[in-house]
Amino acid sequence: MKYEKNEIESAIKASLEDWELEPGVIDDIAFHMTDWLDDLDKWHRFCSDPASLTNEETANLLMQVLIHVPPHIAAARKLMMGMAMEDIFGVNIFVDEEE
């Protein structure tokens, strides 16, 4: 499944027209919610057929998604709603293992 980035960006921007956000902020939100569409496509294909990847390929895909997607989600959340990410599961998401 290939996602139509331009259509998705346009729909996101249109959905936020009535929000009291600066146009540049709306563009940034649309960027942060579409920059990882390739990751979403790969993840969707994996979820549709989990046996299609080896264990190593699955682990690599998982790392790719976990590294790339969450910062974009966090940025879009902050820009759209002014809300920082929270550690709602209590797993110390803001603390590296070395600390």
ABEGO torsion letter per residue (X at the ends): XBBBAAAAAAAAAAAAAABBBBAAAAAAAAAAAAAAAAAAAAAAAAAABAAABBAAAAAAAAAAAAAAAAAAAAAAAAAAAGBBBBBAAGAGAABBAAX
